[in-house]
């Protein structure tokens, strides 16, 4: 996996010392502010069946009776 790193403006202190890292093969994002200490990291989680079905309804997709099994990722 490659990492793209750059700087930006912190959403909390508005200074330009926010170090931002993004992975090129997965939707992974992190940032750390060197001025105020703000951090943000992506995390893996899963919606409940109810949450998923609400979004599916809003997008005109069929309702699920159960959450599908997660498949193991391939490197």
Buried (B, 14 or more C-beta within 10 A) or exposed (E): EEEEEEEEEBEEBEEEBBBBBBBEEEEBEBBBBEEEEBEEEEEEEEEEEEEBBEEEEEEEEEEEEEEEEEEEEEE
